[in-house]
């Protein structure tokens, strides 16, 4: 009898642990579902099923989660067009959370109170619609925080001083907001990456931060000639001064005591010598830093090195996603998942070639992380800037099939397609190299922050954009006839605008090589009415995507419930909204006010385009127009002058 007791105790212990694990899973389950129901477009999280556990060991059953030992330690919902506010009161029920990433969505409101989650190590909120001032004490007690990405929002007011008290803070990205006042006194020892550009900051740059490049504080004036002179201070922290900027801070000299006035010779000699010493020291420090950086690069990219492409040169811990997200990587030097012997495969003969070594040495800036992976801007030379896009969910085909498909994409040549210049293949992930487009996406122009000197998208410009998108799309249909949805992911954030506001389609032709589960969860084609109803996409699916984009361009409204206070919803909200307004003959109220005033002739043409958009969104596939009908109809829409004449008579010749 006595011998059996230890076994019983062990059995009871196992039983207790299993019960507790089940309770934790159930608790995470309920909390996550509550969070899903609290946000706009939460229904996009279709794998968040109450009948399944969020985690199975270290493997997430629900998309967008990071798991370890059946516990959720991170939430990563990026580029999913989610909106509303982030309720940290709900998330605080999950004390195991270390990482939160909601980049490239439409969340809004004030800065969430993350002090309820003091164990957080990474917060990524880049490219949303957050606004208002961040409280001074917003980061009190968050001593584990290592990464804070708040770029491309509408935050204003002072940079909270509580950030300076975070002992482990390494990455701080605050660019493209409206922060003002002086930069608080950060400690340089822990900060490795920062960006304060495109705010309204002023005053001296704190001494510990003067080792960072000038480009991390002010706009590059050599590339800002598209902005009026009077706007430069607004977009580039024009009132910042001191090293590393060229602008020196004004020194207010105290009134000298006449009794101890220095001799003229002493006065004239002192200032130049001090300035000279400062300049010499700065040059020496910069030179030593450059030599050290070169040494590090050579050390890290030796013949046997294999590293992940990140915007950083970091020390890797154990090989796990947990460590990668926590430790991350942190300098402005790009690294790739490549061995030195590996090469980029170039797809075009008319492109100046470069190798992986050049790409690795190029300075890089994180552009953001989308549903597929991250993008980096790599500056090879002053005249040669590219974007490297990392795709992590492309294991749907063999290597030979992948290479053949990329070669087909490489042969595409059209003024409204952004060509893929080169690619790198690795089983776990792929790298695409494309040209850097100096303007921003159509989505940012329609819904982003209006900056001084930025162009208003008037009616002629929007018509030009729609026609360019349509021409690029039909070219894909003509050149890739075997693909059911030649684009597959057509949306405003995948349309870049060049300096002349000609649209360039990106991320096209990816459906065949993307993992089906990933495609189903994030790609636009799989949000279409036919996929929702029948579980399949068709040759008219891209037409539906084009129709949604036309309505978005003409109304200025986000295609996913942004103008509705309800939760959930999808692009049908915008279609239904436009359709109901048209039936009530409230058409004037439909058009985006940013387009400015327009006369009767142009209003008629604008209505034509709006009706074309609705025809593209017809849920009945048999009644929906095909791509040729749509493009032909769009080409007939004209911009009218005040006297009713066409402004587009030579449009066909220009193509």
Helices and strands as residue ranges (DSSP letters): H 2-38, G 42-44, E 55-56, E 59-60, E 65-68, E 71-76, E 83-84, H 88-91, E 99-101, E 106-109, G 114-117, E 122-124, E 129-133, E 147-149, E 154-157, G 161-165, E 171-173, E 178-181, E 193-195, E 200-204, G 207-209, G 214-216, G 221-223, G 229-231, H 232-235, E 239-241, G 258-260, H 264-300, H 321-327, E 345-346, H 356-361, E 363-369, E 374-379, E 385-391, H 399-410, E 420-425, E 430-435, H 442-447, H 459-479, G 492-494, E 495-497, E 503-505, G 511-513, H 516-522, G 524-527, H 529-534, H 541-555, H 572-583, G 587-589, G 593-595, H 600-616, H 627-636, H 651-654
